[in-house]
């Protein structure tokens, strides 16, 4: 895993957006895997700026979101459909028919999950997957104990996730208990992955994800098995990492490295 530590959230968001832009500039019809939550908001803002001011083109892009709350319709302000529309889709030129977000209101979850996996395959697989991380070390809603080979399915949210996400709802009781989420196995099939981590409350999860043992109790640790992962952290999230000097040394030496 390549680890980039930046002084501020804004800087890490700009770097992550640049990575997405590089992929789109190389492959204009790329398939992006997208995440919700407060973490990627800065990166989405920068992508919107790149679209408006520098012509970054999404006209051939396809997107698949990681997850959605069960029982929450797309029009609900806390649905991930709504989040994506407000934070990204309505500001860029991605064709609406190329946008996929798991349905939280289907009447057949098993069939929907199988269809979602098939759609990803039919579109050629995900070229670049964007991920945040939960304070319990989850990626998407793959809570502690999720199989590292899991596929898109229904998941019960962990209490810690419900507590973390209660800030977005009026009452804690309003936070959905179930989600539909891509599995760890689904995520690991992406060609390339970027993991965004910011804030002191994520420092413990970051340590387990980047330097801990690979285990289902911190599903983000499974990313260590993937050959093309770049993690972007701010200094607060990197606070508990032990190898910070080493990561910074690698980045510093990079310009002199032999060309591939
Ligand atoms: P957050 O959520 O970005 O709102 O902290 C991340 C996650 O739960 O994956």
Boltz pocket constraint, residues with backbone or C-beta under 6 A from the ligand:
constraints:
  - pocket:
      binder: B
      contacts: [[A, 36], [A, 37], [A, 38], [A, 39], [A, 40], [A, 132], [A, 133], [A, 134], [A, 135], [A, 138], [A, 139], [A, 140]]
      max_distance: 6.0
